[in-house]
Amino acid sequence: MAKTLLRSGNLDDFQAVGGGGQAVFESALQIREALRLRKQQSIVDCLAIPQVNDGGDRVDWYAPLEGTVTSWKAADEEARLRALRYLENTLASVSSLSKKSLQSPKTAQQLFGSLLAKAFQFPGENFLFLVDGKPVITFWGFVSLNENAREDVLDCLRESLLPEPMSAPIEEPEPDPEPAPVMAFEQADAPLVTPPPVVRMTVDEVYGAEPVPTVIQEETPPAEPAPVIKTAKRRLHLWALPVAAVLVAAVATPLMWPEAAPSAEPVAAAPAPAPVAIAPKPVQSVPPLAMNLPLHQADVVPVSVKAPEPKPADETVVISAIPKETLVMDALQVKTGSTRFLNGSWRVMLDVKDPITGKPPSLRYQIQNNKGTARVVHGDNVVCRTDIFSGLHSNGELLIKTRGNARCTDGSRYPMPEITCKAGTNDVAECSARYDAKTVVPLTFKKAGA
């Protein structure tokens, strides 16, 4: 019965993980079979079945079980919680089996344990499906490009189960305070304080007559009459005014007089001193310097004026942008001996032709921390693979080598070159592939998928 297709994708879009110098994906079918022989069917059922296309660059993942398929995001919260607990128990069994295999004296068992420890790595929650409620992982043995394997494989699933943060409560505005009382227009002209009564007095009352106060009160609302306050008045006689003026003048006049001299007799002025003639000191003449200076007739030397040299025309400097997919050997990383610039998946284009197809072979290099794999597709869709490693020479050259010839699906071997790269203009890598002492061809690194 045909299996259900869960997901498809290009291998160049992901970063393979592995152990013991080998990628998990290269031994995916062998890992599933080894688990089945060990009667670990619950672990096998969590791993989707991969199938690579004829080109060797695309893979389809099929469900190992029959049933209704639901993506992780489409499943309800209860189903996802059950699947997460199932995976936690499964990973505990995987960890125990991996440690036991690594302790085995057999090399094959150690390699199996190393690969099993990284087998459950997958790019993210979008690559997990529920088949009749059981979790099935696609693209297991892979992580996203330029990312490392997660310490806790299920972190991405737990994050999707976290409750959404609650929004802050909206505070209701406080009621406005009671408005101040508003005065009506009818009361605006009313006086706040009752004005005092106005008292008018005649001249006779001021200068000696008996004060007869006359009270004139403005019209006010009917109220009790205010008591009249009598004030004692001092009599001021008219004859006292001229006398006071005379006394003031008598006191103020002497103050304005100038100071008088102590004696009334005039003082004779002192005679001016007679001028005294002062003879200047004789000026001594300075004797001439006893120097014999040579005297010659001046010659007029013509000065040749050179015509100004024309300024060279300003040359326009063209700075071209570095393509995003090009391999750039970062100068700082090269100086410190780091090859982080090489991490990722690369398409290697050789200036050679395949004898069968007449086209260059398809090479893919996948490197992480100076280790990785190379895949070659040539002839009639023959896929070959081998392990590679890289490093920096003391002179700054990048070296990429393989561990022998690549093994092909038809049982043959494919020769792999030794690649050397140097930083060129703008630190863009200038690379060449050497098959032997006489065969050296140029090549170019391009980011896969570009």
C-alpha positions in Angstrom: 0.0 0.0 0.0 1.3 3.4 -0.9 2.5 5.6 1.9 1.3 9.1 2.6 3.6 11.9 1.4 4.2 14.4 4.3 6.7 16.9 3.0 9.2 17.5 0.2 12.2 19.8 -0.1 15.7 20.5 -1.5 18.6 19.2 0.4 20.5 22.4 -0.3 18.0 24.3 1.8 19.0 22.6 5.1 22.1 21.8 7.1 22.8 18.1 7.7 24.0 17.0 11.2 25.8 13.8 12.1 28.5 12.1 14.1 31.6 10.1 13.7 32.5 12.0 10.5 29.3 10.9 8.7 25.9 12.6 8.2 22.8 11.1 9.7 20.9 11.4 6.4 23.4 9.3 4.5 22.5 6.3 6.7 18.8 7.2 7.3 17.4 3.9 6.0 20.1 1.9 7.8 19.3 3.7 11.1 15.6 2.8 10.8 16.4 -0.8 10.0 18.8 -1.1 12.9 16.1 0.2 15.3 13.6 -2.2 13.9 15.9 -5.1 14.5 16.5 -4.0 18.0 12.7 -4.1 18.5 12.4 -0.3 19.0 9.3 0.1 16.8 8.0 3.1 18.8 11.2 5.0 17.8 11.0 3.8 14.2 7.4 5.1 13.9 8.5 8.6 14.8 10.9 8.9 11.9 9.5 9.5 8.4 10.8 7.5 5.4 13.0 9.5 3.1 13.2 9.0 -0.7 15.7 10.9 -2.8 14.9 11.8 -6.4 17.0 10.8 -9.4 18.9 14.1 -9.3 20.1 13.5 -5.8 19.2 17.1 -4.7 15.5 16.7 -3.6 13.9 14.3 -1.0 10.4 13.3 -0.3 9.3 12.2 3.2 6.6 9.6 3.7 4.6 8.6 6.8 5.6 5.2 8.2 2.0 4.6 9.4 -1.4 4.8 7.8 -3.9 7.2 9.2 -5.2 10.8 9.2 -2.4 13.3 8.9 -2.6 16.6 10.8 0.2 19.2 10.9 1.5 20.4 14.3 0.0 23.9 14.0 -3.4 22.6 12.9 -3.7 20.2 15.8 -5.5 21.3 19.0 -3.7 22.0 22.2 -4.6 18.6 23.8 -3.3 16.6 20.9 -0.1 18.6 20.8 0.4 18.0 24.6 0.0 14.3 24.1 2.4 14.2 21.2 5.0 16.2 23.2 4.8 13.7 26.1 5.2 10.9 23.6 8.3 12.4 22.1 9.8 13.1 25.5 9.5 9.4 26.4 10.8 8.4 23.0 13.9 10.7 23.3 14.7 9.2 26.7 14.8 5.7 25.1 16.9 7.1 22.2 19.4 8.7 24.7 19.8 5.5 26.7 20.3 3.4 23.5 22.8 5.9 22.1 24.9 5.9 25.3 24.9 2.1 25.4 26.0 1.8 21.8 28.8 4.3 22.3 30.2 2.2 25.1 30.4 -0.9 22.8 34.0 -1.9 21.7 32.7 -2.4 18.2 33.3 0.5 15.8 30.0 -0.1 14.0 28.1 0.1 17.2 29.9 3.3 18.2 29.1 4.9 14.9 25.4 3.9 15.3 25.3 5.5 18.7 26.9 8.7 17.5 24.4 9.0 14.6 21.4 8.1 16.8 22.3 10.9 19.2 21.7 13.5 16.4 19.0 11.6 14.5 16.0 13.4 16.1 17.3 16.9 15.2 14.8 18.6 12.8 14.5 22.2 11.5 11.3 23.3 13.4 7.7 22.7 14.3 6.6 22.9 10.6 8.3 19.6 10.0 6.4 17.6 12.6 3.1 15.9 11.7 0.5 13.9 13.7 -0.6 10.6 12.0 -3.6 9.4 14.0 -2.3 11.4 16.9 1.2 10.0 16.8 4.1 12.3 16.1 6.2 11.8 12.9 9.3 13.8 12.1 10.3 14.8 8.6 13.8 16.0 7.6 15.2 14.4 10.7 19.0 14.6 10.8 18.8 18.2 9.5 18.7 21.8 10.9 18.1 25.1 9.3 21.0 26.7 7.4 23.7 28.4 9.5 22.2 27.0 12.7 23.7 24.4 15.1 22.0 21.4 16.6 19.7 22.3 19.5 20.7 21.0 23.0 17.0 20.4 23.7 15.5 19.0 20.5 11.9 19.8 21.6 12.4 23.4 22.5 10.7 24.6 19.3 7.6 22.6 20.2 7.4 23.8 23.8 7.6 27.4 22.6 4.5 27.0 20.5 2.6 25.7 23.6 3.4 28.7 25.7 0.2 30.8 26.5 -0.1 34.1 24.8 0.7 37.0 27.0 -2.4 38.7 28.4 -3.0 42.2 27.4 -2.9 44.8 30.2 -6.3 45.8 31.6 -7.6 49.1 30.4 -8.1 51.5 33.3 -11.3 53.5 33.2 -10.8 57.2 33.5 -11.6 58.8 36.8 -14.8 60.9 37.0 -14.2 64.6 36.6 -14.5 66.6 39.9 -17.7 68.5 40.6 -17.8 71.7 38.6 -17.4 75.0 40.5 -20.6 76.9 41.1 -21.4 79.3 38.2 -22.7 82.7 39.1 -25.8 83.8 37.3 -25.7 86.9 35.1 -28.4 88.5 37.3 -26.0 88.4 40.3 -22.9 89.6 38.4 -23.5 93.3 39.1 -24.3 92.9 42.8 -21.4 94.2 45.1 -19.5 91.7 47.1 -19.0 94.2 50.0 -21.3 97.0 51.0 -19.4 100.3 50.3 -18.8 102.6 53.3 -20.8 105.9 53.6 -19.4 109.0 52.0 -19.0 112.0 54.4 -18.9 115.5 52.9 -17.8 118.5 55.0 -18.0 122.3 54.3 -15.1 124.8 54.6 -16.5 126.3 57.7 -16.4 122.9 59.4 -12.8 122.4 58.4 -11.5 125.8 59.7 -13.2 126.1 63.0 -16.9 125.7 62.6 -18.7 123.1 64.4 -18.6 119.9 62.3 -22.0 119.1 60.9 -21.4 115.9 59.0 -23.7 115.3 56.1 -24.1 111.7 55.2 -24.8 110.8 51.6 -25.3 107.1 51.1 -25.7 105.5 47.8 -28.8 103.5 47.2 -28.4 100.0 48.5 -30.8 97.2 49.2 -32.8 97.8 52.3 -30.8 97.0 55.4 -30.2 98.2 58.9 -28.7 101.8 59.0 -25.0 101.8 59.9 -24.0 103.9 62.9 -22.3 107.3 62.2 -18.8 107.5 63.6 -17.9 110.9 64.9 -14.3 112.0 64.6 -12.7 114.8 66.6 -11.4 117.6 64.4 -8.4 119.8 65.3 -9.0 123.5 64.8 -6.6 125.2 62.4 -6.5 129.0 62.4 -6.0 130.9 59.2 -3.4 133.3 60.7 -1.0 130.3 61.4 -0.3 129.5 57.8 1.8 132.7 56.9 3.8 132.3 60.1 4.7 128.7 59.3 5.8 129.7 55.8 8.2 132.4 57.1 9.8 130.0 59.5 10.4 127.4 56.8 12.0 130.0 54.6 14.3 131.2 57.4 15.5 127.7 58.1 16.1 126.7 54.5 17.8 129.8 53.1 21.2 129.5 55.0 21.5 126.0 53.7 21.6 127.1 50.2 24.4 129.8 50.7 27.9 128.9 49.6 30.6 128.3 52.2 32.1 131.5 53.4 35.9 132.0 53.4 37.6 132.2 56.9 38.9 135.7 56.1 37.3 138.5 54.1 40.7 139.8 52.8 41.7 138.6 49.3 44.7 136.2 49.1 47.4 137.1 46.6 48.2 134.4 44.0 51.7 132.8 44.1 54.0 133.8 41.3 54.6 131.2 38.6 58.1 129.5 38.6 60.6 130.7 36.1 61.5 128.3 33.3 64.8 126.5 33.6 66.8 125.6 30.5 68.1 122.0 30.4 71.0 121.3 28.0 70.8 118.0 26.1 73.6 115.5 26.6 76.0 115.2 23.7 75.3 112.3 21.4 78.4 110.1 20.7 78.8 109.1 17.1 79.1 105.3 16.5 82.4 104.5 14.7 81.9 102.7 11.4 82.3 98.9 11.3 85.6 97.8 10.0 84.2 95.4 7.4 85.4 95.0 3.8 82.3 93.8 1.9 83.0 92.6 -1.7 81.1 94.6 -4.2 80.2 93.2 -7.6 78.0 94.3 -10.4 74.6 92.6 -10.2 73.8 90.2 -13.0 70.2 89.8 -14.2 69.5 86.1 -14.5 66.5 85.3 -16.7 63.9 83.0 -15.0 62.4 80.4 -17.3 58.7 80.1 -16.7 57.4 76.7 -17.4 54.0 76.3 -18.8 51.7 74.6 -16.2 51.4 70.9 -16.9 47.8 69.9 -17.7 46.2 68.0 -14.8 45.4 64.5 -15.6 41.7 63.8 -16.1 40.0 62.4 -13.2 39.4 58.7 -13.7 36.0 57.5 -12.7 36.4 54.7 -10.1 33.8 52.0 -10.5 33.1 50.0 -7.4 31.1 46.9 -8.2 28.9 45.3 -5.6 29.9 41.8 -4.3 27.2 39.2 -5.2 25.5 37.9 -2.2 26.1 34.3 -3.1 29.8 34.6 -3.6 32.3 33.0 -1.2 34.1 35.9 0.6 37.1 35.1 2.8 36.6 37.5 5.7 40.0 39.1 6.4 39.5 39.2 10.1 38.5 35.6 10.3 41.4 34.5 8.1 43.8 36.5 10.4 42.5 34.7 13.4 42.5 31.3 11.7 38.7 30.9 11.6 36.8 29.4 8.6 33.3 30.4 9.7 32.8 32.1 6.3 32.8 28.6 4.8 29.9 27.2 6.8 26.9 26.3 4.8 25.9 24.6 1.5 27.8 25.6 -1.7 27.4 24.9 -5.4 30.8 24.2 -6.9 31.1 25.0 -10.6 34.1 23.4 -12.4 35.4 24.4 -15.8 35.2 20.8 -17.0 32.7 18.7 -19.0 31.3 15.3 -18.3 32.2 12.9 -21.1 28.7 11.4 -21.3 26.5 14.5 -21.0 28.9 17.1 -22.2 28.0 19.3 -19.3 29.9 20.1 -16.1 29.2 17.7 -13.2 26.9 18.9 -10.4 28.9 19.3 -7.2 27.5 20.2 -3.8 29.7 20.9 -0.8 28.2 21.1 2.7 30.6 22.2 5.4 30.3 23.0 9.1 33.2 23.8 11.4 35.8 22.4 8.8 33.9 19.1 8.3 31.3 18.1 5.9 30.3 16.1 2.8 30.6 16.5 -0.9 28.0 15.1 -3.4 28.6 14.8 -7.1 26.0 14.0 -9.8 27.5 13.0 -13.1 26.7 10.9 -16.2 23.3 9.2 -16.2 22.2 10.6 -12.7 25.0 8.7 -10.9 25.3 10.1 -7.3 28.6 9.9 -5.5 29.4 11.0 -2.0 32.5 11.5 0.2 33.6 13.2 3.4 35.6 16.4 3.2 37.5 18.6 5.6 39.0 22.1 5.4 41.6 24.4 7.0 43.7 27.5 6.6 47.3 27.4 5.7 49.8 29.7 7.5 50.0 31.9 4.4 46.2 32.5 4.4 45.3 29.9 1.8 42.1 27.9 2.2 42.5 24.1 1.6 39.5 21.7 1.1 40.4 18.0 0.8 38.5 14.8 0.6 39.1 11.4 2.3 39.8 9.6 -1.0 37.5 9.2 -4.0 33.8 9.4 -3.8 31.6 6.3 -3.6 28.9 6.2 -6.3 25.5 4.6 -6.3 26.5 2.3 -9.3 29.4 0.9 -7.3 32.1 3.0 -9.0 34.5 5.6 -7.6 34.7 9.2 -8.7 37.9 11.2 -8.3 37.7 14.3 -6.1 40.0 17.3 -6.5 42.0 19.2 -3.8 40.7 22.7 -3.7 42.8 25.8 -2.9 41.4 29.3 -2.5 43.0 32.7 -1.9 41.4 36.1 -1.1 41.3 38.3 -4.2 39.7 41.6 -4.8 37.3 42.6 -2.0 38.3 39.3 -0.3 36.3 37.3 -2.9 37.7 33.8 -3.0 39.8 32.8 -6.1 39.8 29.0 -6.2 41.3 26.2 -8.2 40.8 22.4 -8.2 43.9 20.2 -8.6 43.3 16.6 -9.6 47.0 15.8 -10.1 50.2 17.6 -10.8 49.2 18.4 -14.4 45.5 18.9 -14.1 44.5 22.1 -12.4 41.1 23.8 -13.3 39.5 27.0 -12.0 36.3 26.7 -10.0 33.8 29.0 -8.3 31.8 28.7 -5.1 28.2 29.9 -5.0 25.7 29.7 -2.2 23.4 26.8 -2.8 19.9 27.9 -3.7 21.1 31.2 -5.2 
